Amino acid sequence: MTETINISLPENIADITLDQYVRFEELRAKESSMTPQRMVERVVSLFTGIKNKDIKKLAYKDFQEIANQITLA
């Protein structure tokens, strides 16, 4: 059984809150201590509101699409 969830993704910098931006910069400062996969998971969690433990439950294709959309924003 699959579960459907609705998320809002930022489309550009105007869609990102100041808090999200500050937390993103904090993540970037710690990036060297994380694997690239972990960094992307944390960024997706930050900008979607999906809990870190639930990120791992996403289908790989969905995860990649979300990560790409956030990168483009």
Order of alpha helices (4+ residues) and beta strands (2+ residues): alpha-alpha-alpha-alpha
